[in-house]
Amino acid sequence: MNRQISKFSSMAERFAALNRVGIALMSEMDEKRLLHMIAETACDLTDAAFAAFTLRSVDETGQPKIPVTGNPFYLAAVVGVTQDQEELFRRMPLGGEGLLLPIFQQGIPVLVADALSFQHAHNTAQNNGSKPQENEGTTTEETFTFAHDLAPLEELQAIGVPHGHPVIRSFLGVPVLDRAKHVRGGLLLGHDIPGRFTLDDKELLVGLAAQAAVALENARLYRMTQMRAQELNTIFESIADGVTLVDRQGTIRRENGPARHLRERFQESVQGKQAIEDMLHGPALCALNSKITQSSEVSVEDAYNETRQYVITASPLISPGTPSGALELEHVESDQKPTGAEGAVVVWRDVTEARRLLSERRLHAETETRRALLQLVLDELPGSVYLVRGHDARLVLANKAAATLWGAQWPIGLSMSDFLQQNSIRIFGNDGHELTPDQRATLRAVQNHETVHHQQEVIRHADGTALPVLVNAVALDAQVFNALPIDIPGMQIPREEESAAIVVHQDVTALKEAERMKDDFIGIAAHELRTPLAILKGFSQMLIVQTARGNGLELADWQTEALQSIDLATSRMVELIDDLLDVTRLQAQHLELYIEPNDIVALARRVLTRQQITTKKHTFSLIAPFEYLVVQIDPRRIEQVFNNLINNAIKYSPAGGPIIITIGTDTTEQMAVISIHDSGIGIPTHQQAHVFGRFVRADNARSNGIGGTGLGLYLCRELVEHHAGHIWFESTEGLGSTFFLTLPLLIEEDMDV
């Protein structure tokens, strides 16, 4: 304030000026400017040389932050001093010492006409041990009483002026009291001339201090209100739901960001405008009629053609404010304006993602229930069952029997190869050779999408124990499997499609034991039958030969025919017994081969020559592009294979026809390739996968009355594979069959050896 008030003005004018200043103070809400204005006003009203305003720190509620003792006050504003003197004031302790003690601790004004004479009187009284005489105008009676009756003398010794402090002769200080009469601060005036301040000045300053206290409280409340308003505004804008406040005239008084963004987006389309009607106009109208709308649902299709679901809540509101935008309540006649509520608050909540998440959680719970049920069913199965996926056969699900089968727990997500390696488990074939990874039924299913039936494997554990198993692996369609809601704890399911397979292991230890006992019995029976059959065959052949030579009585025709039938039957019995003995040797892995170089072309001609004698309805032909072809074989066993295959070609071509044997080579694999083709009844498609099994015969063979044991093709496969060859066939029912087999050629290294 620049206006100066003369020291010689009347008291009425000064109090009038004080009132005008009070009005100005009430309108100032900036605390810094307010304090400076109070200090300047104090100087103007009292003609002080300088003025200082001290304050005590308070919290948001106006309560002191620190106790009165110590240095609770700080310099808030000062006028009439230099910059250096102001810095000095800010460093000075303001805890209430000397003349400041009554002001800050008791809330009593202090008026000193001459601080130096007061100091001299105080020192004299202290030296004489007597009470100094009261000097009128030097201090008030209250100050004298407080200083000498309530406070020790040693506490009033700090009246001296520190270096750099302005010279003070006249001093006037009044407390600033809050509504509870607590000291909020102090208004301190000084002058370098004694006797400048009067009791009227004190009264003016007390009045100014009272107005200052009210102005400070107003400024604090204004600041707190602004802060609260800012906090509420921040909270309002941070609400994820759209919130709109509407007054009775249909005006949007306020809306947060989500509500504003949603409303502006809906206004761009016809469907969006209808959505605003459903989501804002209708609920607001109900709320303005004092009707609460709770959980009203609206579905809206967004710009991405995705349906969004909103839950609308509207409530009546009484809240004055300044309109921020217009919202016309359509379909409301002038005489039907809503009454009762001052306004309405409408909340839009997008529940699309929440419901989608809820649906996913419900689906997850259902899936987990089904998975638990599936796990329970699998655990009750006696055989090992597990589910794998991926090219490396990572475990997805397994029952308890799987851990017993493997002798170790297979962790979910671990590949089969890593599991076998970590637990020193090896897998062997039925022939005793360890299977390569691509030969294992599990990997064949996931890598080649094969469905493997009844593959015999032997699991050898780390302790050396072996477990024979029968493996069935079924490849699952990748798209179907990846669409299934299978959620396995501890395993991350990739997004890309992967092959999968379900694998079942059956422990065939008991079956193997029963099979061994059966083979032992067959072997014993075959050996026991060979001796009487040999005797029977020998005597029948002797009678036939000796009678033909004229030795003994001449036999009748029926007797000769009977002897020939006996000889033929015993020959068939011997062949059957030999086949049974070969089967037992193969099962016991006691079959011995005598490998040597042999001409496969000559061997085929020999077999065809003998077979041609046995039939007149069939014609044999041999196709070979070379005169000889040397292979590494056991000639007796391969001749047995040729006899079995050609006998089958004869038997299963009851109408006769050509039988063609073709011999070629596969130079890439260094193998001889032999094929035997007939035009017989063929093999049904659904039985072709099993024809190489023991005692297996096709149904059409039985229906055509063709006999056999079902051991021929089994022996052919085993004998060829024991020669490191391979046998397979192509057949069409009613058109005939072609059997192929490969045998290793004699190469130069073998010839050198």
Buried (B, 14 or more C-beta within 10 A) or exposed (E): BEEEBEEEEEEEEBBEBBEEBBEBBBEBBEBEEBBBBBBBBBBBBBBBBBBBBBBBEBEEEBEBEEEBEEEBBEBBBBBBBEEEBBEBBEEEEBBBBBBBBBBBBBBBBBBBBBBBBBBEBBBEBBEEEEEBEEEEBBBBEBBBEBBBEEBEEEEBBEBEEEEEBBEBBBBBBBBBBBEEEBBBBBBBBBBEEBEBBBEEBBBBBBBBBBBBBBBBBBBBEBBEEEEEEEEEEEEBEEBEBBBBBBBBBBBBBBBBBBBBEBBEBBEEBEEBBEBBBBBBBBBBBBBBBEBEBEEBEBEBEBEEEEEBBBBBBBBBBEEEEEBEEEBEBEEBEEEEEBEEBEBBBBBBBBBBEEEEEEEEEEEEEEBBEEBEEBBEEBEEEEBBBBBBBBEBBBBBBBBBBBBEBBBBEBBBBBBBEBBBEEBEBBBBBEEEEEBEBEBBBBBBBBBEEBBBEEBBBBBBBEEEEEBBBBBBBBBBEBEEBBEEEBEBEEBEEEEEBBBBBBBBBBBBEEEBEEBEEEBEEBBEEBEEBBEEBEEBBEBBBEBBEEBEEEEEEEBEEEEBEBBEEBBEBBBEBBBBBBBBBBBBBBBEEEBEEEBEEBBBBBBBBBBBEEBBEEBEEBEBEBEBEEEEBBBBBBBEBBBBBBBBBBBBBBBBBEEBBBBBBBBBBEEEEEBBBBBBBBBBBBBBEEBBEEBBBBEEBBEBBEEEEBEBBBBBBBBBBBBBEBBEBBBEBBBEBEEBBBBBBBBBBBEEEEEEE
